[in-house]
């Protein structure tokens, strides 16, 4: 068989597979519509269409059955878009995020929810919480911590003010880039970026642009906007922000740590059932006395619970009194965590479950 004929045969196979995929995707979409119809005739007061635990189970199952050559990350990206498209037939979600357009938070939105959604950019983390609390958005996404620079305190503090729940998490690999109009990027006089991004690129800036002024702004997207309007300036930001404002990446992947990752939280007002692989976030407070933190942690140890993070923040009730934010592996309905929460209720002044939710899938 000639090379030309072989290519023609392969392309015919691809066309046939595409035909099958189209039929199957529409069959899946019809099932989604049936789900919506079934939910809408139910007698429950509130119909919930977005099911984080169900989506996580689907993605994990697809990864476990994936034999390649597509990588798991590619499989999950495709399936998230399929799920997003099908969910939009039930309900088109409105997602509030820390904006403006082109931020890493918006990238996290699309990584988790796909593109068949409506997005609401917000100038501050507080506003994301307000949009969701007011019902203007179904869910919100906010950054909670970075692997290089640590916790985002504004997000923690917002949980003290607004009684929303955590419905999920997203891990996003952060690649920082130098963005500007000049080909001779070494001649810029100013570099704009969010303070976290400036910190994540500190060593690179010290080495390559040591004399350049570093100016912190509200977001990387705002930084790129300023670099667009200022020929003497550069910005540090992501590919999406550069695309929004039509500027080139003159130096790529300038972050100091190659595994630089930011964790984002999905906030809403629903309680998420167990997915089989979950995480629970807690807010605890106790009186200021010797051994107070020890007694808070003791029930976790006694019930063999894995605590993955702990942070303290001022309580805002009295000077030098603090609340603690904890992440533990497991779901609040698990017997071990239920037992620990009962013991904590006797020891702590306040025990609040911020949410049990599926661990991030890739």
PyMOL commands that set and color helices and strands:
alter all, ss='L'
color gray80, all
select helices_A, chain A and resi 3-40+52-65+72-90+104-113+125-133+153-161+185-187+195-200+202-208+220-229+239-245+292-302+335-347
alter helices_A, ss='H'
color red, helices_A
select strands_A, chain A and resi 94-98+118-122+139-146+150-151+165-173+177-180+190-194+213-217+233-237+249-251+261-268+278-285+307-314+322-329+350-358
alter strands_A, ss='S'
color yellow, strands_A
deselect
rebuild
show_as cartoon
